[in-house]
Amino acid sequence: MVGAAGPIGPAAAQAKPDAAAGKTVIRHLRGDRYCEVFLVTPTEGEIVADVYNSYGLNDCPEDLWAGLDTAAIAAEHSAPLAILNGPRYWLMDRITKFGGGEPVSATFGGIAMNKAATLDIGSLADAATKYVPHLVDRSTVFRFMRGATVYELLATDGARYVMQTWSQQVDPALDEADLTGLGDRLQLPEGWTYRTRTLRKPLRVVTTTTKAAVLQGDLGNSYSRQTG
């Protein structure tokens, strides 16, 4: 605050739809690049955004991404506002997404995307405030495998947030190797801490019957509140 242009993304080969169970499982996505476009609209007194994501269709070609015009996108899609989010890179190992039906697709400046979620923004001022969680309706399970390195925020109320994606939108040179020492660069809320750890057992963020709580930090990295 998810015939495409460019090469086909790795998820195209790794996504395994299960129509009987009403779910799709995407494996081996850690480190894969994608971008998002938010189409923002007021709905019943609240501001929400339809989140469109390039993953599985293309790797968000840099030349096309750099040329996107948010005003033109908003006008073309009859939205009051469009926001660009990316490029970003996944940190979980597996996503299981529930719900069926044909994807809702759109193309932005030559970049094909599918609608991935609906985000409750609240107000645009809230959207610009770091370390404030927003609710995302995505009906997913994110899985980080045993032995994976995870990057977490520990809040004063006891909530734990795991980094789900890292971003190059603020720092174009940011790499996953930089994430271990990231704590020194963050302006965390009073009493919050940042830590890195290696999982001794899998970590699952389950948001199938409730909305996910997602926040962004100073560098645009996104974190999901852990559910277990």
JOFENCOR-V80619 format. One record per residue. N is the residue number from 1. RES is the residue in three letters. PSI is psi in radians with two decimals (NA if undefined). Layout:
N:RES:PSI  N:RES:PSI
//
This chain:
1:MET:NA  2:VAL:NA  3:GLY:1.56  4:ALA:2.69  5:ALA:2.42  6:GLY:-3.14  7:PRO:2.69  8:ILE:2.34  9:GLY:2.77  10:PRO:-0.50  11:ALA:-0.40  12:ALA:-0.60  13:ALA:-0.43  14:GLN:-0.29  15:ALA:2.24  16:LYS:1.65  17:PRO:2.48  18:ASP:1.57  19:ALA:-0.65  20:ALA:-0.68  21:ALA:-0.11  22:GLY:0.67  23:LYS:2.83  24:THR:2.31  25:VAL:2.20  26:ILE:2.13  27:ARG:2.81  28:HIS:0.80  29:LEU:-0.07  30:ARG:2.27  31:GLY:-0.08  32:ASP:2.52  33:ARG:2.54  34:TYR:3.00  35:CYS:2.85  36:GLU:2.65  37:VAL:2.26  38:PHE:2.18  39:LEU:1.93  40:VAL:2.29  41:THR:2.62  42:PRO:2.37  43:THR:2.02  44:GLU:0.78  45:GLY:-0.09  46:GLU:2.76  47:ILE:2.14  48:VAL:2.84  49:ALA:2.32  50:ASP:2.17  51:VAL:2.06  52:TYR:2.36  53:ASN:2.37  54:SER:-0.17  55:TYR:2.39  56:GLY:-0.23  57:LEU:-0.66  58:ASN:3.03  59:ASP:0.47  60:CYS:1.24  61:PRO:2.29  62:GLU:-0.67  63:ASP:-0.67  64:LEU:-0.73  65:TRP:-0.76  66:ALA:-0.39  67:GLY:0.02  68:LEU:2.45  69:ASP:1.93  70:THR:-0.61  71:ALA:-0.73  72:ALA:-0.68  73:ILE:-0.82  74:ALA:-0.77  75:ALA:-0.75  76:GLU:-0.59  77:HIS:0.26  78:SER:0.74  79:ALA:2.51  80:PRO:-0.50  81:LEU:2.49  82:ALA:2.45  83:ILE:2.37  84:LEU:2.44  85:ASN:1.70  86:GLY:-3.11  87:PRO:2.66  88:ARG:2.86  89:TYR:2.31  90:TRP:2.62  91:LEU:-0.31  92:MET:2.88  93:ASP:-0.42  94:ARG:2.48  95:ILE:2.26  96:THR:2.09  97:LYS:2.26  98:PHE:2.67  99:GLY:2.53  100:GLY:-2.76  101:GLY:2.86  102:GLU:2.44  103:PRO:2.60  104:VAL:2.06  105:SER:2.71  106:ALA:2.79  107:THR:2.29  108:PHE:1.89  109:GLY:0.60  110:GLY:-0.06  111:ILE:2.00  112:ALA:2.42  113:MET:2.73  114:ASN:2.57  115:LYS:2.19  116:ALA:-0.46  117:ALA:2.98  118:THR:2.26  119:LEU:2.23  120:ASP:1.88  121:ILE:-0.64  122:GLY:-1.61  123:SER:2.79  124:LEU:-0.52  125:ALA:-0.72  126:ASP:-0.69  127:ALA:-0.54  128:ALA:-0.12  129:THR:2.20  130:LYS:2.67  131:TYR:0.45  132:VAL:2.07  133:PRO:2.52  134:HIS:2.58  135:LEU:2.36  136:VAL:2.17  137:ASP:1.76  138:ARG:-0.28  139:SER:1.11  140:THR:2.89  141:VAL:2.11  142:PHE:2.31  143:ARG:2.20  144:PHE:2.18  145:MET:2.73  146:ARG:2.35  147:GLY:-0.19  148:ALA:2.63  149:THR:2.29  150:VAL:2.72  151:TYR:2.13  152:GLU:2.64  153:LEU:2.32  154:LEU:2.02  155:ALA:2.82  156:THR:-0.38  157:ASP:0.12  158:GLY:-0.18  159:ALA:2.53  160:ARG:2.35  161:TYR:2.27  162:VAL:2.36  163:MET:2.15  164:GLN:-0.53  165:THR:2.58  166:TRP:2.64  167:SER:2.60  168:GLN:0.30  169:GLN:-0.64  170:VAL:-0.82  171:ASP:1.73  172:PRO:-0.30  173:ALA:-0.05  174:LEU:2.31  175:ASP:2.80  176:GLU:-0.56  177:ALA:-0.38  178:ASP:-0.24  179:LEU:-0.50  180:THR:-0.73  181:GLY:0.39  182:LEU:-0.40  183:GLY:-0.60  184:ASP:-0.29  185:ARG:-0.11  186:LEU:2.47  187:GLN:1.37  188:LEU:2.68  189:PRO:2.70  190:GLU:2.20  191:GLY:-0.18  192:TRP:2.67  193:THR:2.70  194:TYR:2.38  195:ARG:2.77  196:THR:2.39  197:ARG:2.78  198:THR:2.24  199:LEU:2.27  200:ARG:-0.23  201:LYS:2.80  202:PRO:2.61  203:LEU:2.21  204:ARG:2.29  205:VAL:1.86  206:VAL:2.04  207:THR:0.98  208:THR:-0.48  209:THR:0.06  210:THR:2.81  211:LYS:2.59  212:ALA:2.60  213:ALA:1.99  214:VAL:2.37  215:LEU:2.85  216:GLN:2.59  217:GLY:-2.95  218:ASP:-0.60  219:LEU:0.15  220:GLY:0.03  221:ASN:2.50  222:SER:2.45  223:TYR:2.41  224:SER:2.41  225:ARG:2.28  226:GLN:2.55  227:THR:0.00  228:GLY:NA
//
